[in-house]
Amino acid sequence: MSSLKQLQQQKADLDLKIAQSLEIAKRISAELEQAQIRQQQIDTGTREIMGLMEKYNLSPEDLFPSAAAKVIPIQSKEAKTLAEMRQYFNRR
C-alpha cells in the first residue's frame, strides 16, 4: 500500500510540475509574440525615418549631432582665473 501512495504522490508532483511548465511556456509564448510585435513596429519606424531622411537629404549627424560638438573647451584665461580663485579661497 505504501508504494501505491508513494506512486500517487509522485504522480501528483509530476502533474503539478507539468502544469507549471505549461503556464511558463504560455507566458514565454506571449512574451515572444509581444517582442515580435515591438520589433515589427521598430522596423516600420526605422523605414519611415530612413525615407524621411532620404526625402529631405538628411544625414544621421543632422538628426543626432555628436556629443563632441557640445563640449566647449575652457579658455586658458578662464582656467587661470579659476586657479587664482581656488588659491585665494584655500588661503583663507
C-alpha positions in Angstrom: 0.0 0.0 0.0 2.8 2.4 0.9 4.3 2.1 -2.6 0.9 2.8 -4.2 0.6 6.0 -2.1 4.2 7.0 -3.0 3.4 6.5 -6.7 0.3 8.5 -6.4 2.2 11.3 -4.6 4.9 11.2 -7.3 2.2 11.4 -10.0 0.6 14.4 -8.3 4.0 16.1 -8.0 4.7 15.4 -11.7 1.3 16.7 -12.7 1.9 19.9 -10.8 5.3 20.3 -12.5 3.7 19.7 -15.9 1.0 22.3 -15.2 3.6 24.8 -14.0 5.7 24.2 -17.1 2.7 24.7 -19.4 2.0 28.0 -17.7 5.6 29.1 -18.1 5.5 28.0 -21.8 2.3 30.1 -22.3 3.9 33.1 -20.7 7.1 32.8 -22.8 5.0 32.4 -25.9 3.1 35.6 -25.1 6.3 37.5 -24.4 7.8 36.3 -27.7 4.7 37.5 -29.5 4.9 40.9 -27.9 8.6 41.1 -28.7 7.9 40.3 -32.4 5.2 43.0 -32.5 7.6 45.5 -31.0 10.3 44.5 -33.5 7.9 45.0 -36.4 7.0 48.5 -35.0 10.7 49.3 -34.7 11.4 48.2 -38.2 8.4 50.2 -39.6 9.6 53.3 -37.7 13.1 52.8 -38.9 11.9 52.5 -42.5 9.8 55.7 -42.1 12.8 57.6 -40.7 15.1 56.4 -43.4 12.5 57.5 -46.0 12.2 61.0 -44.5 16.0 61.3 -44.3 16.3 60.5 -48.0 13.4 62.8 -48.9 14.9 65.8 -47.0 18.6 64.8 -47.7 19.4 64.4 -44.0 22.3 62.5 -42.6 22.4 60.7 -39.3 24.6 63.5 -38.0 21.8 66.0 -38.8 19.4 64.1 -36.6 21.8 63.0 -33.9 24.7 65.5 -33.5 27.7 64.1 -31.9 28.4 64.8 -28.2 31.8 66.2 -29.1 30.3 69.2 -30.7 28.7 70.2 -27.4 31.9 70.2 -25.5 33.3 73.7 -25.1 37.0 73.9 -24.1 37.9 76.1 -21.2 40.0 79.0 -22.4 43.3 79.5 -20.7 42.3 82.9 -19.2 39.3 81.3 -17.5 41.3 78.4 -16.3 43.9 80.8 -14.8 41.1 82.8 -13.2 39.7 79.6 -11.6 43.1 78.6 -10.3 43.6 82.1 -8.8 40.1 81.8 -7.1 41.0 78.4 -5.7 44.3 79.8 -4.3 42.5 82.8 -2.8 39.9 80.7 -1.0 42.3 78.0 0.0 44.4 80.6 1.8 41.5 81.8 3.9 
